[in-house]
Structures are given as structure tokens and as C-alpha cells.
Amino acid sequence: MESTSHQLDPAAPTVTWPPVAKAGEPGTYLPAQQALASTACGRDAEAAPADPAVPDGTDLMPDTEATEGADLLAQLRAQIAKFVILPSDQALDATTLWVAATHLQGSWQHAPRLAVVGPAKRCGKSRLLDVLTETVHNPVATVNSSPAAIFRSISEEPPTLLVDEADTIFGSPKMAERNEEMRGLLNAGHQRDRYVLRVVGKEHAPGRFHTFAMAAIAGIGDLPDTIMDRSIVIRMRRRAEGERVSPYRTKRDRPALHAIRDKIARWTAPLADQALRLEPAMPVEDRAADTWEPLVIIADLAGGPWPRRARQACKRMVDAEVQTEEDNPGGARILADIRRIFHANREADSLTTDQLLRELNDNAEAPWAEAARGGLTPRALGAMLREFGITSGNVRLGDGTQRKGYTRHKFLDAWRRYCPTVHPVTTATAESTGTGSRG
């Protein structure tokens, strides 16, 4: 049902909402100005994520008529959130829609990967895969499985691949080189009708094997660029003090997860032909649109708030990846060293980028001086810190001038999560330095 709340003021500008896809009615894409922030490969350094405080056409979409699917997605979302803390509401929505999309793989042209990555251990990656295993369509869990075994498990009716500990496959250049066939399999399987040929049988006759299947891939650090480019990226983070989830017990919790899985399977089964024909409006373009389209179609079929939430998650998460330097995975070490620098500077409200780099590169026991010729650079530092949601900005110096730098309050959450024992930061100490309530 169409909302009229935006028509009360005759002088107000006309708001155009992205149309929700309808069966047999191919959708038009969003106006060009709404898609410019996202690019084909998600690497446009000039593009910046849209400010969520400034609503655009995606944020202003009205709810549509809810179907049974809207309630089922809400139930699934609640089950995932019960056991895992996702980094944002958009990430939780995206994961929920991705799970539901696995039950309609026969309708998709592209099989989106779910890249579940984090900068350190104990970020909830494996626990999320535990929950996905019990809710996706026909799960095939793999740890250190060979590519041959995996593509032999993929048939014309594709399973859902769940690959844990991907850092043991792609964690170093040597590992990645040894597992190039696995990378090729995961890349090829993103699009329908990309087969691999292998010699089989005593006659050594060439055989054609399917590769198309949705896959969730979890590991420490980013996956190879070509896989990340085909993925909905969930950047997990370690739970902070006070954040609680229910412990997962397979025998106790599996029945409830299977119950919602079976309900979603029954809901989606008669929608396969309808899903095949939908062409929804997308807030991104090219490969990003290909990857997110199944999730948006699921949302449109469910109705209610889901069409809007799917597009919000798509736009904001793709825009966030634009800002991530995928070739600099960083790690908790940089946070610990910066924590020591702020402590040595009497918990200053801010430090310039130049000062941080000087002290990092002068630390003979740290690896930063060898990061590149001349040591760690502002660009490399920014890339590492963006993984933790920390960005630079203008900071005011004692003489009244401004320089690029980092404010202490932006580090507080990451320090508590990833290096809590290095000059521990508590709520009381944060507030005593005047930084506890800043945004």
C-alpha cells in the first residue's frame, strides 16, 4: 500500500522510492545519482559511504504488504541474533536474507558468497557458521577439504557450502598458491553454468562438474580479492564486556533452528518460478548488484519492511567495502601499539597522524618500520584502522591550527575488544578524560 505521509506539505520535494519488483514486470534501476557511490568492483577511492543520517530514496521506501515470509524472516533473524552478535543491524539483515536465499538457489543466476571475516580469533565466525549449518538449504560443511571432493559434492541441485578456517587455505601467499584450485572453484561457482573439466575413470575421459553453489566462507583476515568481490562481507568483531549471547548447544538448539529452516523451505518452494523472473531495482551496480540481487528478491517476496531493509543493507555494506583497503589486513597489534602511544602521551584527546606514525616507526620492537620503504605510511595506517571502524579526521593542536589525526574516543571500543589488557580502558577512565560520551 502506498504511503501518503510525504505528500502533506505541498512545497516538499517529491520523493521517488525504488520500486519493489513484481512478477513479470522487470524493474528499472535506481536513479544514477543513488548508485554512484558504489562501483562494479567496490574500489572507488573517491566514493564515500552515504551518511545514514541523511535519508535517500532507499531509506524513504514505505513498507509493502507483508506476506508469511516477512514473519519467517523476522523469526530467523531473532534466532541468529540469539547466538551471534553481528557487527550491525544491516549485517544481521543481510545474513538473514542470505540464509533464506539458499532455499531458492535454482532461481538465481548468481550464487552470492558470504565472507565471514574478522581481524583476530574469537570474533564469532565459527559460531555463525554453526547457526548457518542448521538453517541453510542442504549444508555441506568443509574444513580442509580438497577441491575435488567439493566439486564432486555439487550437483545440478546445488548444496550450500560452508567453509570454515579459510585462513588455513588462503592465509599466506604460499598457502594461496597451493590452493589456487580452491579459489578458482569458489570464483567459478558464483555464476551459473561455469563448469570444471576433469579426467575421470579408467578411460581417462573428460568429465564436466558443476560449480554453482552458494557458499559461506569464514576465516581470519580478508579472503582473496576475487572472492571478496563476489561476496556479501560480514566483518565480525570480538564481543566487548557486557555483550551477551546464548551459548549454542547442538542437541538442545538444533530443533528450533531446523523448525524455522523447514518453514522457510516450505514458504519459498512455490515461489521458485516467480523469483526466477523478478528483476528488482538495485541501489548498486554491476557485480555488486549481481551478488546482492538474490537477497533483494527474497526481501521483495517477503514484503513488509524487508524490501527497504535489504536495500539499506546492500547500499551501506557495499559502500563500506569501498573504503576498505583489502590488501592491508592489519591486526590487533596496531591497536595495542597505538594504545601504548596514547597512554605515554597522558591520554591525549587526539594525536596527529604524523605523530602516531613517527612513534610507531621508531619502535624498534614493532614491525611498522619494515612495513614499506620508509616505514608505515598514512594510507597503510588508515587501511588497517578502517577494519576496526576507526577513521582519521581534523584534530586541533595547541596553537589553534588543525592537522589530520585520530581522536582517542574512536579507539575506545576497539581497545576494549582486541587489547583489553594493554592499559585497560574502563567506562570510568574514559569519562574522566572527557571522551566517554563523544560520538
C-alpha positions as CSV (number, residue, x, y, z in Angstrom):
1,M,0.0,0.0,0.0
2,E,1.4,3.4,-1.0
3,S,2.2,5.8,1.8
4,T,1.0,9.4,1.6
5,S,2.9,10.8,4.6
6,H,5.3,12.6,2.3
7,Q,2.6,14.4,0.5
8,L,1.3,16.5,3.4
9,D,3.4,19.5,2.6
10,P,2.7,20.8,-1.0
11,A,6.1,22.6,-1.0
12,A,8.0,19.5,-0.1
13,P,10.1,17.9,-2.8
14,T,8.7,14.8,-4.5
15,V,10.2,11.6,-3.1
16,T,10.7,8.7,-5.5
17,W,11.0,5.3,-3.9
18,P,12.9,2.5,-5.6
19,P,10.1,0.3,-7.0
20,V,9.7,-3.2,-5.5
21,A,9.9,-5.9,-8.1
22,K,6.7,-7.6,-9.3
23,A,6.4,-10.8,-11.1
24,G,6.6,-10.3,-14.9
25,E,7.4,-6.6,-14.5
26,P,11.2,-6.1,-14.9
27,G,12.2,-3.3,-12.6
28,T,14.2,-0.2,-13.6
29,Y,17.3,0.7,-11.8
30,L,17.6,3.5,-9.2
31,P,18.4,7.0,-10.4
32,A,22.0,7.3,-11.4
33,Q,22.8,9.6,-8.5
34,Q,21.8,7.0,-6.0
35,A,24.2,4.4,-7.5
36,L,27.3,6.5,-8.0
37,A,28.7,5.8,-4.5
38,S,29.1,2.1,-5.4
39,T,31.1,0.7,-8.3
40,A,31.5,-2.5,-10.1
41,C,34.4,-3.7,-8.0
42,G,33.9,-1.7,-4.9
43,R,37.2,0.0,-5.1
44,D,36.4,3.6,-6.0
45,A,38.6,5.5,-3.5
46,E,36.7,8.7,-4.3
47,A,33.3,7.3,-3.2
48,A,32.3,7.6,0.4
49,P,29.6,5.7,2.3
50,A,26.3,7.6,2.4
51,D,25.7,9.2,5.8
52,P,22.8,7.2,7.4
53,A,21.6,10.4,9.0
54,V,20.8,11.8,5.5
55,P,17.9,9.8,4.1
56,D,17.9,8.9,0.4
57,G,15.5,7.0,-1.8
58,T,16.3,3.7,-0.1
59,D,15.7,5.0,3.4
60,L,12.4,6.5,2.4
61,M,10.8,3.4,0.9
62,P,7.5,2.6,2.5
63,D,6.6,-0.9,3.8
64,T,4.8,-3.1,1.4
65,E,2.1,-5.6,2.0
66,A,3.6,-8.3,4.3
67,T,3.5,-12.0,3.4
68,E,4.1,-15.1,5.5
69,G,7.8,-14.7,4.6
70,A,8.1,-11.4,6.4
71,D,7.3,-13.0,9.8
72,L,9.5,-16.0,8.9
73,L,12.5,-13.8,8.2
74,A,11.9,-12.0,11.5
75,Q,11.9,-15.3,13.3
76,L,15.1,-16.4,11.6
77,R,16.8,-13.0,12.3
78,A,15.9,-13.4,16.0
79,Q,17.4,-16.9,16.1
80,I,20.7,-15.8,14.5
81,A,20.9,-12.8,16.9
82,K,20.3,-15.2,19.9
83,F,23.7,-16.9,19.3
84,V,25.8,-14.4,17.5
85,I,26.4,-10.6,17.7
86,L,26.7,-9.3,14.2
87,P,28.6,-6.0,13.6
88,S,25.5,-4.1,12.6
89,D,21.8,-4.3,12.0
90,Q,22.5,-4.3,8.3
91,A,24.8,-7.3,8.6
92,L,22.2,-9.2,10.6
93,D,19.6,-8.4,7.9
94,A,21.9,-9.4,5.1
95,T,22.8,-12.7,6.8
96,T,19.1,-13.5,7.4
97,L,18.3,-12.8,3.7
98,W,21.3,-14.8,2.6
99,V,20.2,-17.9,4.5
100,A,16.7,-17.6,3.0
101,A,18.2,-17.2,-0.4
102,T,19.9,-20.6,-0.2
103,H,16.5,-22.2,-0.4
104,L,15.9,-20.8,-3.9
105,Q,19.3,-21.4,-5.5
106,G,17.6,-22.9,-8.5
107,S,16.2,-19.5,-9.4
108,W,19.4,-17.5,-9.2
109,Q,21.9,-16.5,-11.9
110,H,24.5,-15.7,-9.3
111,A,25.3,-17.5,-6.1
112,P,26.5,-14.9,-3.6
113,R,29.3,-15.8,-1.2
114,L,29.0,-14.8,2.5
115,A,32.5,-13.8,3.5
116,V,32.6,-14.0,7.3
117,V,35.9,-12.4,8.2
118,G,37.5,-10.9,11.3
119,P,40.8,-9.4,12.3
120,A,41.5,-11.8,15.1
121,K,40.4,-15.0,16.8
122,R,37.2,-15.3,18.9
123,C,35.1,-12.9,16.8
124,G,32.2,-15.4,16.5
125,K,33.0,-16.6,12.9
126,S,32.7,-20.3,13.6
127,R,29.6,-19.8,15.8
128,L,27.9,-18.1,13.0
129,L,28.7,-21.0,10.7
130,D,27.2,-23.3,13.3
131,V,23.9,-21.5,13.1
132,L,24.1,-21.3,9.3
133,T,24.7,-25.1,9.1
134,E,21.3,-25.7,10.7
135,T,19.3,-23.1,8.7
136,V,20.6,-23.1,5.1
137,H,19.5,-25.5,2.3
138,N,21.4,-28.8,2.1
139,P,24.6,-27.7,4.0
140,V,27.9,-29.2,3.1
141,A,30.4,-28.2,5.7
142,T,34.1,-28.3,4.7
143,V,37.3,-27.8,6.7
144,N,40.5,-28.6,4.7
145,S,38.5,-30.5,2.1
146,S,40.1,-30.9,-1.3
147,P,38.6,-29.1,-4.3
148,A,38.0,-32.4,-6.0
149,A,35.8,-33.6,-3.1
150,I,33.9,-30.3,-3.1
151,F,33.0,-30.1,-6.7
152,R,32.0,-33.8,-6.6
153,S,29.5,-32.8,-3.9
154,I,27.9,-30.1,-6.1
155,S,25.1,-31.4,-8.4
156,E,22.5,-29.7,-10.6
157,E,20.6,-29.2,-7.3
158,P,23.2,-27.2,-5.5
159,P,24.1,-27.6,-1.9
160,T,25.2,-24.7,0.4
161,L,29.0,-24.8,1.0
162,L,30.2,-23.8,4.5
163,V,33.9,-23.3,4.5
164,D,35.5,-22.7,8.0
165,E,39.1,-21.8,8.8
166,A,39.6,-20.3,5.4
167,D,42.8,-18.6,6.7
168,T,44.4,-22.1,6.6
169,I,43.7,-22.1,2.9
170,F,44.4,-18.5,1.9
171,G,46.2,-17.1,4.9
172,S,49.6,-16.6,3.2
173,P,50.8,-16.3,-0.4
174,K,52.3,-19.8,-0.2
175,M,49.0,-21.2,1.1
176,A,47.0,-19.3,-1.5
177,E,49.3,-20.6,-4.3
178,R,48.9,-24.2,-3.1
179,N,45.1,-23.7,-3.0
180,E,44.7,-21.9,-6.3
181,E,42.3,-24.6,-7.5
182,M,40.0,-23.9,-4.5
183,R,40.0,-20.2,-5.2
184,G,39.1,-20.9,-8.8
185,L,36.3,-23.2,-7.8
186,L,34.8,-20.6,-5.4
187,N,35.1,-17.9,-8.1
188,A,33.6,-20.0,-10.9
189,G,30.7,-21.1,-8.7
190,H,29.5,-17.6,-8.3
191,Q,27.8,-17.7,-11.7
192,R,25.6,-20.4,-13.2
193,D,26.8,-22.8,-15.9
194,R,30.5,-22.4,-15.1
195,Y,31.8,-26.0,-15.1
196,V,35.2,-27.6,-14.5
197,L,36.6,-30.4,-16.6
198,R,38.4,-33.3,-15.0
199,V,39.7,-36.6,-16.4
200,V,37.8,-39.4,-14.7
201,G,37.6,-43.2,-14.8
202,K,39.9,-45.9,-16.2
203,E,39.3,-44.5,-19.7
204,H,40.6,-41.1,-18.5
205,A,37.6,-39.5,-20.2
206,P,37.0,-35.8,-19.6
207,G,34.1,-35.2,-17.2
208,R,32.2,-32.0,-16.6
209,F,31.5,-31.0,-13.0
210,H,29.1,-28.4,-11.6
211,T,30.5,-25.5,-9.5
212,F,27.4,-23.3,-9.0
213,A,26.5,-23.2,-5.2
214,M,26.1,-20.5,-2.6
215,A,28.9,-20.6,0.0
216,A,29.7,-19.1,3.4
217,I,33.4,-18.8,3.9
218,A,34.9,-17.9,7.4
219,G,38.4,-17.0,8.4
220,I,40.8,-14.6,10.0
221,G,41.7,-11.7,7.7
222,D,40.4,-11.0,4.2
223,L,39.9,-13.7,1.6
224,P,41.5,-13.3,-1.8
225,D,40.3,-10.2,-3.6
226,T,38.4,-12.2,-6.3
227,I,36.3,-14.0,-3.7
228,M,35.7,-10.8,-1.6
229,D,34.5,-9.1,-4.8
230,R,31.8,-11.8,-5.2
231,S,30.8,-11.7,-1.5
232,I,28.5,-10.1,1.0
233,V,31.1,-9.2,3.5
234,I,30.4,-9.7,7.2
235,R,33.2,-8.1,9.2
236,M,32.9,-9.8,12.6
237,R,34.4,-8.3,15.8
238,R,35.1,-9.6,19.2
239,R,32.4,-9.2,21.9
240,A,33.0,-6.4,24.3
241,E,32.4,-6.6,28.0
242,G,28.7,-6.6,28.7
243,E,27.7,-8.1,25.3
244,R,26.0,-11.4,25.8
245,V,24.8,-14.2,23.6
246,S,23.2,-17.5,24.4
247,P,25.6,-20.5,24.4
248,Y,25.0,-22.8,21.4
249,R,24.2,-26.4,22.2
250,T,23.7,-28.6,19.2
251,K,21.3,-31.2,20.7
252,R,19.3,-28.5,22.5
253,D,19.2,-25.7,19.9
254,R,19.2,-27.6,16.7
255,P,15.4,-28.5,16.7
256,A,14.3,-24.8,16.8
257,L,16.7,-23.9,14.0
258,H,15.6,-26.8,11.9
259,A,12.0,-25.8,12.5
260,I,12.5,-22.3,11.1
261,R,14.6,-23.7,8.3
262,D,11.8,-26.1,7.3
263,K,9.2,-23.3,7.4
264,I,11.3,-21.1,5.1
265,A,11.8,-24.0,2.7
266,R,8.0,-24.6,2.5
267,W,7.4,-20.8,2.0
268,T,10.0,-20.5,-0.8
269,A,9.3,-23.7,-2.7
270,P,6.2,-22.4,-4.6
271,L,8.0,-19.1,-5.3
272,A,10.8,-20.5,-7.4
273,D,9.3,-19.6,-10.8
274,Q,8.3,-16.1,-9.6
275,A,11.8,-15.5,-8.2
276,L,13.3,-16.5,-11.5
277,R,11.5,-13.8,-13.3
278,L,12.0,-10.9,-10.9
279,E,14.4,-8.0,-11.8
280,P,14.4,-5.8,-8.7
281,A,15.6,-2.2,-8.6
282,M,19.1,-2.2,-7.0
283,P,21.0,0.6,-5.2
284,V,24.3,-0.7,-6.6
285,E,25.6,-1.7,-10.0
286,D,27.4,-4.4,-11.9
287,R,29.0,-7.3,-9.8
288,A,27.8,-5.9,-6.5
289,A,24.2,-5.9,-7.9
290,D,24.6,-9.4,-9.2
291,T,25.8,-10.6,-5.8
292,W,23.0,-8.8,-3.8
293,E,20.1,-9.4,-6.2
294,P,19.0,-12.8,-4.7
295,L,18.8,-11.2,-1.2
296,V,16.8,-8.3,-2.5
297,I,14.4,-10.6,-4.4
298,I,13.8,-12.6,-1.2
299,A,13.1,-9.4,0.6
300,D,10.6,-8.3,-2.1
301,L,8.8,-11.6,-2.0
302,A,8.5,-11.3,1.8
303,G,7.3,-7.7,1.8
304,G,6.7,-5.7,5.0
305,P,9.8,-3.7,5.9
306,W,12.2,-6.1,4.2
307,P,12.4,-4.5,0.7
308,R,13.7,-1.3,2.4
309,R,15.9,-3.1,4.8
310,A,17.5,-5.2,2.1
311,R,18.4,-2.2,0.0
312,Q,19.7,-0.3,3.0
313,A,21.9,-3.2,3.9
314,C,23.1,-3.6,0.3
315,K,24.0,0.1,-0.2
316,R,25.6,0.7,3.2
317,M,27.6,-2.5,3.3
318,V,28.8,-2.1,-0.3
319,D,29.8,1.5,0.3
320,A,31.6,0.5,3.5
321,E,33.7,-2.0,1.5
322,V,34.6,0.7,-0.9
323,Q,36.5,2.3,2.0
324,T,38.3,-0.9,3.0
325,E,41.9,-1.4,1.7
326,E,41.6,-5.2,1.1
327,D,45.4,-5.7,0.7
328,N,46.2,-4.5,4.2
329,P,44.5,-6.8,6.7
330,G,46.2,-5.1,9.8
331,G,45.5,-6.8,13.1
332,A,45.1,-6.3,16.8
333,R,48.9,-5.4,17.1
334,I,48.4,-2.0,15.6
335,L,45.6,-1.2,18.2
336,A,47.8,-2.3,21.1
337,D,50.8,-0.2,19.9
338,I,48.6,2.9,19.4
339,R,47.1,2.3,22.9
340,R,50.6,2.5,24.4
341,I,51.3,5.7,22.5
342,F,48.1,7.4,23.8
343,H,49.0,6.2,27.3
344,A,52.5,7.6,27.0
345,N,51.0,10.9,25.9
346,R,48.9,11.2,29.1
347,E,45.7,10.0,27.4
348,A,45.6,13.0,25.0
349,D,42.3,13.6,23.4
350,S,43.9,13.3,20.0
351,L,47.2,12.8,18.2
352,T,48.2,13.8,14.7
353,T,48.7,11.2,12.1
354,D,52.4,12.4,11.8
355,Q,53.0,11.9,15.5
356,L,51.4,8.4,15.5
357,L,53.5,7.3,12.5
358,R,56.7,8.7,14.0
359,E,56.2,6.8,17.2
360,L,55.1,3.6,15.5
361,N,58.0,3.6,13.1
362,D,60.5,4.5,15.8
363,N,59.5,1.4,17.9
364,A,62.4,-0.9,17.3
365,E,60.4,-3.9,18.6
366,A,57.5,-3.4,16.3
367,P,57.2,-4.4,12.6
368,W,56.0,-1.0,11.4
369,A,59.3,0.4,10.2
370,E,59.6,-2.5,7.9
371,A,56.1,-2.2,6.5
372,A,57.3,-0.4,3.5
373,R,60.3,1.6,2.3
374,G,60.4,4.5,4.8
375,G,58.1,2.7,7.2
376,L,54.3,2.7,7.8
377,T,52.5,5.3,5.7
378,P,49.4,7.3,6.4
379,R,47.5,5.4,3.8
380,A,48.5,2.0,5.2
381,L,47.7,3.1,8.7
382,G,44.3,4.2,7.6
383,A,43.6,1.0,5.8
384,M,44.4,-1.1,8.9
385,L,42.3,1.0,11.3
386,R,39.3,1.1,8.9
387,E,38.9,-2.6,9.6
388,F,38.0,-1.7,13.2
389,G,35.8,1.2,12.2
390,I,38.4,3.9,13.0
391,T,39.0,6.8,10.6
392,S,41.1,9.9,10.7
393,G,39.8,13.5,10.7
394,N,40.9,17.0,11.5
395,V,42.3,17.5,15.1
396,R,43.1,20.8,16.7
397,L,46.6,21.4,18.0
398,G,47.6,23.5,21.0
399,D,48.5,26.5,18.8
400,G,45.0,26.6,17.3
401,T,45.9,25.0,13.9
402,Q,44.4,21.9,12.5
403,R,46.1,18.7,11.2
404,K,44.9,15.3,10.1
405,G,44.9,12.9,13.0
406,Y,43.0,10.5,15.2
407,T,40.8,11.2,18.3
408,R,41.2,8.9,21.3
409,H,37.5,8.2,21.7
410,K,37.3,6.5,18.4
411,F,39.7,3.8,19.6
412,L,37.9,3.0,22.9
413,D,35.6,0.3,21.7
414,A,38.3,-1.5,19.7
415,W,40.7,-1.3,22.6
416,R,38.2,-3.0,24.9
417,R,37.6,-5.7,22.3
418,Y,41.0,-6.5,21.0
419,C,43.6,-5.5,23.5
420,P,41.8,-5.2,26.8
421,T,44.9,-5.9,28.9
422,V,47.0,-3.1,27.4
423,H,46.5,-0.2,29.8
424,P,42.8,-1.3,30.3
425,V,40.2,1.3,29.4
426,T,37.1,1.3,31.6
427,T,34.0,3.4,31.3
428,A,35.2,5.4,34.3
429,T,38.6,6.3,32.9
430,A,37.0,7.1,29.5
431,E,34.6,9.6,31.2
432,S,37.4,11.0,33.4
433,T,39.3,12.1,30.4
434,G,36.3,13.8,28.8
435,T,36.0,11.2,26.0
436,G,33.4,8.8,27.2
437,S,30.3,10.5,25.6
438,R,31.7,11.7,22.3
439,G,30.5,10.3,19.1
